[in-house]
Amino acid sequence: MTTIKTAISINEPLFLAVEKLAQELNISRSSLFVMAVERFLQQHQNQKLLAKLNEVYARPDKDEATRQVISQYHQKLVQGAWQDETR
């Protein structure tokens, strides 16, 4: 995968906290930022998915059998996402 170098501006207390955590974890600051952004993006995707699911569940035109299938599928998605985070 191609990496792109970028510069960001952050306040000093945040920079110092990042520096300290990177040292504790024995990783580079860049790696820590990448991990943080990846996690943020995943959480954002999860929030979008949840909003869509809530929209579907709120529709009155779905019968109980359809809701049950959607619910089971949703549980599998959530369990898979949770298992991925614990690996």
C-alpha positions, 0 to 999 in steps of 0.5 A: 500500500502506498503511504502519503506523507502529510502534516497536521497542526495540533495543540501542544498538550495533545501532541505531548499526550500522543508522544507519551502514548506512542513511547509507551506502546513502542510505536511511532507517532505516525502509527498511532495517528493511523490507528486512531484515524482507522478506528474513528473511520470504523466508528463513523461507518458503524454509526451510519449503519446503525442509522440505516438499521434504525430507519428500517426498523422504524418503517411500519410496512415491515411484517414481524417475520421480516423484522426478525430476519433483519434483526438476526442479520444485524446481530451477526454484523455486530458480533462480527464487528466486535470479534474483529475489534478484539483480534 
